[in-house]
Amino acid sequence: MNLTISGHHLEVTPALRSYVTTKLDRITRHFDQVVDVKVLLSIENQKEKERRQRAECNIHVKGNDMFAESAHEDLYAAVDELMDKLDRQVVRHKDKVQNHQHQPSKRLM
């Protein structure tokens, strides 16, 4: 799995990097065919304080690309919300990929 964590208008500290990687473990626990993950953390210059910290993520899994974004006044809360969204998407994709068809039962005569 290729993991890229980058920051826009902020420095990605080792504590922030380890926080994001521990949260990403939840996604890889549900679906192990993750090929590439790109996380972008940014701070926007807005007058309002809420929704200023943003977290975006692109995930490339086998057969699909997923994107989610989240904005919050706290960057760690934005990462939590982002991982919740991605987790739901990954679980939904896993359910679609799994073969739900059963073998037809043989007729008894």
MIDOSE-1310 file (N, C-alpha, C; in nm, 2 decimals, decimal comma, always signed):
residues 109
mnlt	+0,08/-0,12/+0,00/+0,00/+0,00/+0,00/+0,09/+0,12/+0,00; +0,07/+0,21/-0,10/+0,14/+0,34/-0,10/+0,06/+0,44/-0,03; +0,13/+0,51/+0,07/+0,06/+0,61/+0,15/+0,13/+0,74/+0,13; +0,06/+0,84/+0,10/+0,11/+0,98/+0,08/+0,03/+1,07/+0,17
isgh	+0,10/+1,14/+0,26/+0,03/+1,24/+0,35/+0,10/+1,37/+0,32; +0,02/+1,47/+0,28/+0,08/+1,60/+0,25/+0,00/+1,71/+0,31; +0,06/+1,82/+0,33/-0,01/+1,93/+0,39/-0,01/+2,06/+0,30; -0,11/+2,13/+0,30/-0,12/+2,25/+0,23/-0,14/+2,37/+0,33
hlev	-0,05/+2,46/+0,33/-0,05/+2,57/+0,43/-0,03/+2,52/+0,57; +0,03/+2,40/+0,59/+0,07/+2,36/+0,72/+0,17/+2,25/+0,71; +0,25/+2,23/+0,82/+0,35/+2,13/+0,82/+0,29/+2,00/+0,88; +0,32/+1,89/+0,82/+0,27/+1,76/+0,87/+0,37/+1,71/+0,97
tpal	+0,33/+1,72/+1,10/+0,41/+1,68/+1,21/+0,41/+1,53/+1,22; +0,51/+1,48/+1,29/+0,51/+1,33/+1,31/+0,39/+1,28/+1,39; +0,35/+1,36/+1,48/+0,23/+1,32/+1,56/+0,10/+1,32/+1,47; +0,09/+1,41/+1,38/-0,02/+1,41/+1,29/-0,01/+1,30/+1,19
rsyv	+0,11/+1,27/+1,14/+0,13/+1,16/+1,05/+0,09/+1,02/+1,12; +0,14/+1,01/+1,24/+0,11/+0,88/+1,31/-0,04/+0,87/+1,34; -0,11/+0,98/+1,37/-0,25/+0,98/+1,39/-0,33/+0,93/+1,27; -0,29/+0,99/+1,15/-0,36/+0,95/+1,03/-0,33/+0,80/+0,99
ttkl	-0,21/+0,75/+1,01/-0,18/+0,61/+0,98/-0,25/+0,52/+1,08; -0,27/+0,55/+1,20/-0,35/+0,47/+1,29/-0,49/+0,46/+1,25; -0,55/+0,57/+1,21/-0,68/+0,58/+1,16/-0,70/+0,50/+1,03; -0,60/+0,50/+0,95/-0,61/+0,42/+0,82/-0,60/+0,27/+0,84
drit	-0,55/+0,23/+0,96/-0,55/+0,09/+0,99/-0,69/+0,03/+0,99; -0,79/+0,11/+1,03/-0,92/+0,06/+1,04/-0,98/+0,03/+0,90; -0,94/+0,11/+0,80/-0,98/+0,08/+0,67/-0,92/-0,04/+0,61; -0,79/-0,06/+0,63/-0,72/-0,18/+0,58/-0,76/-0,30/+0,66
rhfd	-0,81/-0,29/+0,78/-0,86/-0,40/+0,85/-0,99/-0,46/+0,78; -1,07/-0,37/+0,73/-1,20/-0,41/+0,66/-1,17/-0,46/+0,52; -1,08/-0,40/+0,45/-1,05/-0,44/+0,31/-0,91/-0,43/+0,29; -0,84/-0,55/+0,26/-0,70/-0,55/+0,25/-0,65/-0,53/+0,11
qvvd	-0,73/-0,50/+0,01/-0,68/-0,48/-0,13/-0,67/-0,33/-0,16; -0,62/-0,25/-0,07/-0,60/-0,11/-0,09/-0,47/-0,09/-0,16; -0,46/-0,03/-0,28/-0,34/-0,01/-0,35/-0,27/+0,12/-0,32; -0,35/+0,23/-0,32/-0,29/+0,36/-0,30/-0,37/+0,45/-0,22
vkvl	-0,31/+0,53/-0,13/-0,39/+0,62/-0,04/-0,31/+0,76/-0,05; -0,39/+0,86/-0,08/-0,33/+1,00/-0,08/-0,42/+1,08/+0,02; -0,36/+1,14/+0,12/-0,42/+1,22/+0,22/-0,37/+1,36/+0,21; -0,46/+1,46/+0,20/-0,42/+1,60/+0,19/-0,49/+1,68/+0,31
lsie	-0,40/+1,73/+0,39/-0,45/+1,81/+0,51/-0,42/+1,96/+0,48; -0,52/+2,04/+0,50/-0,50/+2,18/+0,46/-0,58/+2,27/+0,56; -0,53/+2,40/+0,56/-0,60/+2,50/+0,64/-0,63/+2,61/+0,54; -0,76/+2,65/+0,54/-0,81/+2,75/+0,45/-0,82/+2,88/+0,52
nqke	-0,79/+2,99/+0,45/-0,81/+3,12/+0,50/-0,95/+3,17/+0,49; -1,03/+3,15/+0,59/-1,17/+3,19/+0,59/-1,19/+3,28/+0,71; -1,29/+3,36/+0,71/-1,31/+3,45/+0,82/-1,38/+3,37/+0,93; -1,46/+3,27/+0,90/-1,53/+3,19/+1,00/-1,43/+3,09/+1,05
kerr	-1,43/+3,06/+1,18/-1,34/+2,97/+1,24/-1,38/+2,82/+1,22; -1,51/+2,80/+1,21/-1,55/+2,66/+1,19/-1,53/+2,62/+1,04; -1,51/+2,50/+1,02/-1,49/+2,44/+0,89/-1,36/+2,50/+0,82; -1,26/+2,53/+0,90/-1,14/+2,59/+0,84/-1,04/+2,48/+0,81
qrae	-1,03/+2,38/+0,90/-0,93/+2,27/+0,88/-1,00/+2,17/+0,79; -0,93/+2,13/+0,68/-0,98/+2,03/+0,59/-0,90/+1,91/+0,58; -0,96/+1,80/+0,56/-0,89/+1,67/+0,53/-0,96/+1,61/+0,41; -0,87/+1,57/+0,31/-0,92/+1,50/+0,19/-0,84/+1,38/+0,17
cnih	-0,91/+1,28/+0,11/-0,84/+1,15/+0,09/-0,89/+1,09/-0,04; -0,79/+1,04/-0,12/-0,82/+0,96/-0,24/-0,77/+0,82/-0,21; -0,85/+0,72/-0,23/-0,81/+0,58/-0,21/-0,84/+0,50/-0,34; -0,73/+0,43/-0,38/-0,75/+0,35/-0,50/-0,74/+0,20/-0,45
vkgn	-0,86/+0,14/-0,46/-0,86/+0,00/-0,43/-0,88/-0,08/-0,56; -0,87/-0,21/-0,55/-0,88/-0,30/-0,66/-1,02/-0,28/-0,72; -1,03/-0,22/-0,84/-1,15/-0,20/-0,91/-1,23/-0,08/-0,89; -1,18/+0,02/-0,80/-1,26/+0,14/-0,78/-1,17/+0,25/-0,72
dmfa	-1,21/+0,37/-0,74/-1,14/+0,49/-0,67/-1,25/+0,55/-0,58; -1,20/+0,59/-0,46/-1,29/+0,65/-0,37/-1,23/+0,79/-0,32; -1,32/+0,88/-0,30/-1,28/+1,01/-0,25/-1,37/+1,06/-0,14; -1,31/+1,12/-0,04/-1,39/+1,18/+0,07/-1,32/+1,30/+0,12
esah	-1,40/+1,40/+0,17/-1,34/+1,51/+0,23/-1,42/+1,55/+0,35; -1,35/+1,62/+0,44/-1,42/+1,66/+0,57/-1,36/+1,80/+0,61; -1,44/+1,88/+0,67/-1,39/+2,01/+0,72/-1,45/+2,03/+0,87; -1,36/+2,08/+0,95/-1,39/+2,10/+1,09/-1,31/+2,21/+1,15
edly	-1,34/+2,26/+1,27/-1,25/+2,36/+1,33/-1,13/+2,30/+1,39; -1,13/+2,17/+1,42/-1,01/+2,09/+1,47/-0,97/+1,99/+1,36; -0,84/+1,99/+1,33/-0,79/+1,90/+1,23/-0,80/+1,75/+1,27; -0,78/+1,72/+1,39/-0,80/+1,58/+1,44/-0,94/+1,54/+1,42
aavd	-1,04/+1,62/+1,45/-1,18/+1,59/+1,43/-1,21/+1,58/+1,29; -1,15/+1,66/+1,20/-1,17/+1,64/+1,06/-1,12/+1,51/+1,01; -1,01/+1,47/+1,06/-0,95/+1,34/+1,02/-1,04/+1,22/+1,07; -1,10/+1,23/+1,19/-1,19/+1,13/+1,24/-1,31/+1,12/+1,15
elmd	-1,37/+1,24/+1,12/-1,49/+1,24/+1,03/-1,46/+1,18/+0,89; -1,34/+1,21/+0,84/-1,30/+1,16/+0,71/-1,28/+1,01/+0,71; -1,22/+0,96/+0,81/-1,21/+0,81/+0,82/-1,34/+0,74/+0,84; -1,43/+0,80/+0,91/-1,57/+0,74/+0,92/-1,63/+0,73/+0,78
kldr	-1,62/+0,84/+0,70/-1,68/+0,84/+0,56/-1,61/+0,74/+0,48; -1,48/+0,73/+0,48/-1,41/+0,63/+0,40/-1,44/+0,49/+0,44; -1,45/+0,47/+0,57/-1,48/+0,34/+0,62/-1,62/+0,29/+0,57; -1,71/+0,37/+0,56/-1,85/+0,34/+0,51/-1,83/+0,30/+0,36
qvvr	-1,76/+0,38/+0,29/-1,74/+0,36/+0,14/-1,67/+0,23/+0,12; -1,57/+0,20/+0,20/-1,49/+0,08/+0,17/-1,58/-0,05/+0,21; -1,65/-0,04/+0,32/-1,74/-0,15/+0,35/-1,84/-0,18/+0,24; -1,90/-0,07/+0,19/-2,00/-0,08/+0,09/-1,94/-0,14/-0,04
hkdk	-1,82/-0,10/-0,07/-1,75/-0,15/-0,19/-1,72/-0,30/-0,17; -1,68/-0,34/-0,05/-1,65/-0,48/-0,02/-1,77/-0,56/-0,03; -1,89/-0,51/+0,01/-2,01/-0,59/+0,00/-2,05/-0,61/-0,15; -2,02/-0,51/-0,23/-2,05/-0,52/-0,37/-1,96/-0,62/-0,44
vqnh	-1,84/-0,62/-0,40/-1,74/-0,71/-0,47/-1,76/-0,85/-0,44; -1,80/-0,88/-0,31/-1,82/-1,02/-0,27/-1,93/-1,09/-0,35; -1,91/-1,21/-0,38/-2,00/-1,29/-0,46/-2,12/-1,33/-0,37; -2,23/-1,28/-0,39/-2,35/-1,31/-0,31/-2,44/-1,42/-0,37
qhqp	-2,40/-1,47/-0,49/-2,48/-1,58/-0,55/-2,44/-1,71/-0,49; -2,55/-1,79/-0,47/-2,53/-1,92/-0,41/-2,55/-2,03/-0,52; -2,50/-2,14/-0,51/-2,52/-2,25/-0,60/-2,66/-2,30/-0,58; -2,73/-2,32/-0,69/-2,87/-2,36/-0,68/-2,87/-2,51/-0,62
skrl	-2,97/-2,53/-0,54/-2,98/-2,66/-0,48/-3,03/-2,76/-0,59; -2,99/-2,89/-0,58/-3,03/-2,99/-0,67/-3,17/-3,03/-0,64; -3,24/-3,05/-0,74/-3,38/-3,10/-0,72/-3,39/-3,24/-0,67; -3,47/-3,26/-0,57/-3,49/-3,40/-0,52/-3,61/-3,46/-0,59
m	-3,59/-3,58/-0,64/-3,71/-3,64/-0,71/-3,75/-3,76/-0,63
